[in-house]
Every structure is written in C-alpha cells, then in structure tokens.
C-alpha cells in the first residue's frame, strides 16, 4: 500500500504505508486542505505528527520546508515505515521518532514553541479517542483530524476553525 505526497519539494513522491488495519493514512484531500489552511511555506517550522502512522502528514510538512518533524507513534511496523520513508526522501537528519503512546506524549508536552504546529490524528476505529480531557490542557497551535459525526464533541468548543470534508473534519486550535 502507498500514498503520494501532494505538494512542495517532494510533490508526487510515493511513500510506503504500513500493511493492515492499524493505521489509516490521511487522504490527499485532507492533507491538501490542511496545508492550504496552514499555509504552504513551513520554512523554520518544527512540525509534530501525532499518531503518525506512515508519516504522510509529517513528510508533507518536510516537503513544504519544515526544519524538523517529530513523529509520535507506538506501532513498531509504523515506525519502521516512517524510517523507510525518511531514507527514501533523504531527510533522516530532519526526522525524530518518539516511540510513545500519543496521549502520554501530549500530556507530557502540553506547551509547544511558537513555531510549532502539532497535527493530531487519532484512530477513528474501533472507537475515536475522547479528547475532552486533553484539548484544554494543550497550549500552542495544533490541528485535530476527527470523524465528522463527532461534531458535538465538547472539546470542539475550543477550536478557532472547523472544516468538514465528508467523513473527516479538521479542527484548528491556537490556545
């Protein structure tokens, strides 16, 4: 299985995706919408991709000039895939992998530098993570991808912008 980068220096490059149902690559449509909203130039930005899976969102940020991407992932197969994709794009020196449960990482991190953008894409199935206890604790600029049918979630009241794309939505925060 594979996915294609949709913008920046590596536009059109194909990335590997872990086999199986443990990860769900963020679609090209969602990635394009994310970077159209955040901006195309990520020069000097330290980007954090939480629940990274294949790393497609983080590699999209690198493609658009991010200085560094931190991938947070606990699945060994996904981590191997991120390393393979980093080698494929020759960006190993700009990639850090944190092998940790995403929720623990976010609660530990809490505050991000001004230049950081954090993308949080929890698994949708079997059950979407309830972020009610987590979102108010975070500080900085971050985006959460979530199933559109969760539009009534209490944590969405903190969002500065919400955009819907069929079954997936993006909530933008700047706390």
Rosetta blueprint (number, residue, H / E / L):
1 X L
2 X E
3 X E
4 X E
5 X L
6 X L
7 X L
8 X L
9 X L
10 X L
11 X L
12 X L
13 X L
14 X E
15 X E
16 X E
17 X L
18 X L
19 X L
20 X L
21 X L
22 X L
23 X L
24 X L
25 X L
26 X L
27 X L
28 X H
29 X H
30 X H
31 X H
32 X H
33 X H
34 X H
35 X H
36 X H
37 X H
38 X H
39 X L
40 X L
41 X L
42 X L
43 X L
44 X L
45 X L
46 X E
47 X E
48 X E
49 X E
50 X E
51 X L
52 X L
53 X L
54 X L
55 X L
56 X H
57 X H
58 X H
59 X H
60 X H
61 X H
62 X H
63 X H
64 X L
65 X L
66 X L
67 X L
68 X E
69 X E
70 X E
71 X E
72 X E
73 X L
74 X L
75 X L
76 X H
77 X H
78 X H
79 X H
80 X H
81 X H
82 X H
83 X H
84 X H
85 X H
86 X H
87 X H
88 X H
89 X H
90 X L
91 X L
92 X H
93 X H
94 X H
95 X E
96 X E
97 X E
98 X E
99 X L
100 X L
101 X L
102 X H
103 X H
104 X H
105 X H
106 X H
107 X H
108 X H
109 X H
110 X L
111 X E
112 X L
113 X L
114 X L
115 X L
116 X E
117 X E
118 X E
119 X E
120 X E
121 X L
122 X L
123 X L
124 X L
125 X L
126 X L
127 X L
128 X L
129 X L
130 X L
131 X L
132 X H
133 X H
134 X H
135 X H
136 X L
137 X L
138 X L
139 X E
140 X L
141 X E
142 X E
143 X E
144 X E
145 X E
146 X E
147 X E
148 X H
149 X H
150 X H
151 X L
152 X L
153 X L
154 X H
155 X H
156 X H
157 X H
158 X H
159 X L
160 X L
161 X E
162 X E
163 X E
164 X E
165 X E
166 X L
167 X L
168 X E
169 X E
170 X E
171 X E
172 X E
173 X E
174 X E
175 X L
